[in-house]
Amino acid sequence: MIALFYLIISCFSSNTIKVGDWWNDTNGVYIQGHGGIVTRLDDYDCFKNGTKGCWVWFGEDKTSEVGIHGYASTDLYNWEDKGMALYTHDMMPEKLNGIGTGITHNLENLEELKRRGNLKQPEEGVSEYDIKRAHEFLQAYATKTDEQGNFIEFDETSLIIAFKNLFKTYYIIERPKFLYNKNTNKYVIVFHSDGPGDWDIVNWINDGMYPDFDLSYSYIRAQLGFAVSDTPFGPYKLVNAQRMHWVEGYKDDDKGMARDFTTFRDTDGIVYVIYSSENNRFIYISRLDDTYTTWYTPQEYAKDGFDFKARILETEYREAPAMFKYDGYYYLMTSGTSGWAPNAANVHRSTMLFGPYEELGNPCEGDGSGRTFDSQSTYFVDIDAANGKVMYFGDRWWSNDLEHSRYVWLPVEINAKDHSFKLHYTEEWKLEDYYDGLIQKSNTTTKNKILGNVNEKKVKYLPIIFAAIGLIALVAVTSLFVFIFQEKKDVQKDYNEL
């Protein structure tokens, strides 16, 4: 009965944005796209139907699996699950050094992880789930397999980086951003990669490695992670995790920190990362190299204001940066620093990426504006930014249930005269009302296709509606017959007992 109910519900595809509502994928599973990115992917057959082009959504998977999850859509309403793009693992990657005052790679555990990844059935101490997790993690790093499908050679350099930085228990994966690099023909995901300091790990090991590691100690590394894949939906291979640029004399204890961040591809094709640094006190911008997997200029040669820009805003303690460009202006939105709790957004603008930036204030208007409508910025979706068509993507964090944190998508209302923009809250809205003709950029034939005429939509869904009503009626009648039959049996039983 319950399964049939979900089957009926899944027959209906969405055609509105319900802000902050429960949002399932086309399989009826809640979307794991937290802190993510929604962007257009052209020249790729996302649905294997012979038609190229789709929208993609990558975000944090905050289920027990932990990782970066991918989805695809033709209309921005209905999202098909494309699976985990970047996997984590469950094998302790570190151990105490010889004198017990520091840590070193636990290579014995790495070899055990490789062994588990090739097991065909469970054994004592290794469950089927353990085998599955090991195999999924290792597949991106395997460079050679045998006839039985066993991994026999690996990209050991990348595997060591991933083994250390993708340990599920206490390493952090946040705010993934997706890029296609046409020069290398690779797909890249950049994310906030964080974790505890060496001394915190030493203490954890000495205390018995209790399973519930206090994640408040997991924001010491403050790095960006860079992962690559030959296909947009992975699996992705982690190839680098590093801190970014700094200026000597600027809070030297926190050199190069990179926490909340976003990526921005300028109109000249150059890609930058915009990130909170100096323990979240200031916003920095750094240019990425041509592979999008590290800085363009190493720290020892980099010049502030040329290769990167430190402290681009006078306003302090800002995070969650998101940027778009329109009519020669760069618009940078940030939040305050209040943990998972929402706060007031702030917008700055400039005609030059490295500034100086002018403060415009809170773009939100109406009830809830002081809390950014109970959300935090993560990205501006480029519907057609060159012509002022941009959508706000924010997260409504639920600190006690991060897995089911909600999504706040709102149209950005740009004032072309004074070069400002506003956000107004609405519980439900249609993309077509703001971006008519721009969502469906390719002639797809999937079930998610937006029809240009609203009346055609109604006609399209009538058979589904009638079918659903019929199924509901069938369930009701069947339930009634079952009830009557059971009652009859009970009456007969009572009669026989008498």
N, C-alpha and C positions, 0 to 999 in steps of 0.2 A: 504493500500500500504506500509506504513512505517512498520507496524507490520509484513507483509510478508517479507520485506527486512531483518528484524532482525531474522525472522525464518530461512531464507536462510543462513544468516551468522552463526547462531548457529549450522547449520549442519556440519560445519567444525570444527574439533578439532585441537588444536595446536600441532605441533611437533618440534618447535624450541623455544628457549628463545630469546625474543626480548627485549633487555636491555633498560629499561626506557620507554617502550612503554605502551600504554593502555592495561590493562590486566583484562579481564572479567572472571567471573566464568562460569560454564556450563549453567547457566540461563541467561547469557548475562548481568549480573550486575557487576559493577566494584568491584574488590576484596578489602576488608577492612582488610588487613593484615599488617598494618604499625607497624614498630618497633618490629617485631614479631620473630617467631621461625618456622623453618621447620625441622621436625624430623621424624624418622621412628617409627611407632606404630605396633608392632607385636601382635599376639594372640588376635586380636579383629576384629570382622566382621563389618568393617566400612560401607559397602554398603548393608548389610542385604541380601547378595546373597550366603551365605554359605562358603565364602572364607575369611580367616583371613589375616590381614596385609594390611597396606596402609601407605602413607605419610600423615602427618597432618601439617596444617599451622594455627597457631593462631597469631592474631595481633590486634592492636588497630582499633576499628571501629570509624572512625572520621566523620561519618555522624551525623545528629542531634540526633540519638538514643544514641550514646556514650556508649562504652562498650568494651568487648573483643569478637572477632568473630572467628569462627572456620571453617576450610575447610578440605576436604580429597581428595586424589588423588592416582592413581596407578602409575603415570608416571612423576610427577612433572611439567607437562605441563598444564594439564586440571584439574581444581579444582571444586569439588562439594560443594556447600554451605551447611554447617551443622548448620547454625544459630548462634545466639548470645550465647556465653558460659557463660559470666558474665554480668549481667544486672545492669544498674544504675536506679535511681528513680528521681522524680521531686518534692518531698515534702520537704520543708525547715526543716532540722533536728535540728536546733539550735534556741535558743531565748536568750534574755538578762536575766541575773540573777537578783535577787531581787533588787540590787542597781544599775543595769545598767552599771556596769564596766567590766563585763565578760559575758561568755555564758554558757549555760547549755543545756542538751538534751530537745528537744521539744517533750515530750511524747504525748501531745495532737495530734500533727501532725502525730506521728507514729500510733496512734489508728485510725486516719482518713485514713491513707494509708491502714491499714488492712481492714477497712470498704469498701473502694473503690475496693480493690482487690476481694471482694466477690459480688459486684454489678453485676446484670445481664443485666441492661440496663441503658442508660444515665439518668441523672437527672439534675436539675438546678445547674449549676456551676461545673458539672462533666461530661466530654464528654466521648464518647466511647473510644477515644484514652487514656484518663486518666485512665479508667478502665483497659484497655489492659496493659498499662505500669505498673500499680500497681500490677496486677496479675502476670505478667512476673517476676517482681523483687521478689515478695514474695514466689514464688513457691519453690525456693531452701531452704527456711528457715521453711516452713511448715512441721510439724511433724505429724499432724493429720488432716484429712478432714472428712466431713460428707457425707451422701448419695447424696447430691446435688452438691458435689464437692467444698463446701465452706471450706476455711482454718479456723480451729478452735483452733489449738495449734501450737506454733512455738518454734524453738530453739532461745529463747529470747536473750541469750548471744551473739550469732553470729549476730542476727538481729540488735541489738543495734550497733555493730561494723560496720555492713554494712550500716545501716541507716545514720550513721555519715560520713563514708568514701566513699560512692558511690552516693552522691548527685551530679546530673549531672551539675548543674550550675557552681560550682566553685571547685569541687574536681577533681584531675588529675589521669588518668589511662594511664600509658605508659609502653612500652617495655615488654609485657607479655612473659613469658617463661613457657613452658609446661613440666611436668615430670610425669612419671608413677612410683609409689612407690609399688614395688612388696611385700614389707613387710606388708603394710597396705591394699594392693589391692585398693588403692585410686589413683585418678588422681589429680594432683596439678598444679595450675597456680600461679606463683610468678610474681609480677609486681611492678613497681615504683608507689607508692601511695603518692600523694602529695595534698597540699591544703593550704589555707591561714592561717595565725596565728589568734589567738583569737581576737586580737585588730583590725585586718582588718575586721573580721566578725562583730564586734561591730560597727565599722564605717559604714559598708555597711547597717546594720539594721537601724542605726540612720539616714542614708541618704535616706531611703525609699526603700531599696532593689531593686534598678534599675536592669532591666533584664540582661543587658550586663555587667556582672562582669569582671573587668580587671584581666585577667588570669595571668598577670605578678606578681600579688600578691599571686598566688596559688602555689608557690614553697618554702613555709616556713616549712611545715611538714616534708618533706624529709624522707619518710618512705618506707619500702617494705610491700606490701600487699600479703597475702597468702590465696588462695581460694582452696577448695577441692570439688570433685564430685565422685560419684560412677561410672560414665560413662565418656568417654573422651571428649564428646562434651557438657557436662553439662546438666542442669544448675549448675553452681558452686556457692558454699556458701563461703562468705568471713568469715574466722575464726580468722584472726589476721592482724594487721597493726602496725608496730613498727619501731623504729630506730634500728641501729645495733651497733657494738662495737666501742669503742673509747679508746684513751690513755690519761690519765690525763696529762695536760700541753700542749697537742696538740690542739690549737685553741679551748679553752674550750667553747666559745660561740656557737660552731657548733658541739657539741658532738653527735656522732652517726649518722650524716646525711648519707642518702643513696638516691642517685638520679639515674642517668643513671647506669644501671647494666646489668649483664647477669648471667645465671646459668652455672655451669660446673660440669659434673659428671665424676670423675676420673676413671681410669681403675680398681680401687679397689671397685668401687660402691659408694664411699662417694660423697655427693653433696655439692658444695660450691656456694656462691654468690660472685661475683666480682663487686664492685660498686665505684662510685665517692663519696668521702666524704669531710669533711672540706670545705663545700661550693664549691665543684668541684675542689679543689686544688690537692687532692691526691687520689690515687686508693687504696682500701682496699680489702681484701679477708676474708670472714667468713665462717666457716663450719656450715651447717644446721643440725638440729637434725634428728632423724630417721623417723619423720613424714614429714619432709621437710616444716614445717610450722612455724619454729622459729629458733633461733640460737641453736647450739649444747650445748654451755656453756653460761649461763647467764653472764652479764657484770661483776657482783661482783666477779665471780670466774674465769673469762677468763684471759688467759695469751697471751700477744702479742708474736707471733712467734710460738704458739702452737695451740690455739683454733681459732685464727685469726691472720692476719698480716696487720699491718698498714703501709701506705706509701711504697708500694712495688716497686714503680718506683721513680727514682730520678727526672725524668721529671715531671714538675708540670702542673696543669690545663689541665688535660686529662679527657675525658668522652667517652661514647659509647663503652665500652669494649666488645670484642668478643674474645673467646679463642678456640684453638684446640690443640690436643696433637699428636705428630708423632715421632716415633723413639726415644723416651725418652726425647723429648723436649716439653716444654709448650710454645706455641706461643700466645702472647697477643697483639691484635691490638686495638688501641684507636684513637679517633679523638681529635682535639683541641676544645676549647670552643668558638664558634662564633655564638651561637644561631641557627637559622634554616639554616644559610649560610654554605656551604661546606668549608672544609679546608683540609690541608694535613694530611694524616694518619701517624701513627708511630707504629712500631712493636718492641716488646721486646721479648726475649726468655730466658728460664732458664731450667735447668734439674731438678729443684725442684719447686713445686707449689708456695711455699712461698718465692722463690727467694734465692739468688740475681738474678736480671734480667739484661740482657745485651741488650743495645739499638741497633737495626738493622737499624732503619730509615724507610723511606717511601717505602712500597713495590710496589707502583704503578709506572708504566713506560709508557711513551708516552704522547700524548696530554691529558690534563686534569688531569695529575697525581698530580699536586699541589692542586687539589680540590677533590681528591679521585674519579675522574670521576663524579663529581657533586653528590656525595653520602656520607652517613655516616654509619659506620659499625653498625650492629645490631646482627649478628650471623654468625657462620661458620657451614654450613650444613654438617653433618657427613654422607657422602656417603659410605665411607669405610676408615675412618681416620687412622686406624691401618696400612693400605697400601698406605697412602698418597693421598687418594681420598677425597678431601674437596672442598666445594663450598662457595664462599663469598656471603653473603646476606647483602645488604645495602639499605638504604632508600634515595631516591632523594626527599627531602622535598620541597614542594611548600607552602611557608608560607601564601600565600593569598588564597590557596585552598587545605588545608591539606587533605581533604577527597579524593582528586585525586592525592596525592603525588605518585610518581612512585617507581618502584623497580629495583634495580641493582643487578643482579645475574651474577657472573663471576667465571670461574674455577680458583682455586688456583694452581699455578705452583710451586711445591716444588723442590728445588735443594737438593737432598739427600746427596750430597757430602759435601757441606758447611753448611747444615742445615739452609737454608734461603728459602724464597718464594717470588714470584712476582705475581702481577696482571696486566694484559694487557686488554685494553678495546676493545671490539668488539660489534657491534650493534646487531648481531644475531648469535647464535651458537646452536649446538646440544649437548645435554647431552651425547648421545651415543659416540660422538667423544672423550670424556674424561673419561667417566665412563661406558664403554660398558659392558653390562651384570650385572651391579650393581643396576640400577634403579629399575628394576622389580624383586624384591626378592621373590615374591610369584606368583603362577600360577593363576592369576585372569582372569575373563572372562568378565569384564566390557568393556564398549565402549572406555575407556581410555587406554586400554592395548597397550604397546609398542610391536611391532612385531620385531623380531630379524633381518629380512631381509628388506632392504630398498625397494626392488622391490615389496615385498609383501605389504608394506605400500601403494605403488602407486596403486596396484591392488585393495586394500581394499577401497580406497577413490574414485576410478573411478565411481562407481554407485552414490555416493553422488554428485560428480562433475557434472555428466550428469543430475542428478535430479535437481540440482541447476540451471544449464543452461536451462533446460526445464522450470522450474518455472519462471526464468527471461524472457524467450521468451514468456511464457504465459501471464505474466504481461504486457510485451511490446505490444503484440497483443491486449490484452483486452483494454489497455489504448488507442491504436490506434482506435479501434472500438468505444469506448466511445467518443473520440475526433471527429470522423467522424459523429457519430450520433448527437452529440451536434451541430456541424457545420450545419448539415442538418436541425435541428430544428431551428437554428438561421436564416438560409436562408429562410425556410418556413415562419417564423415569419415576416421577412422583406417583403416577397412577399405578405403576407396577409395584412400587413399594407399599402402596395402600392395599 
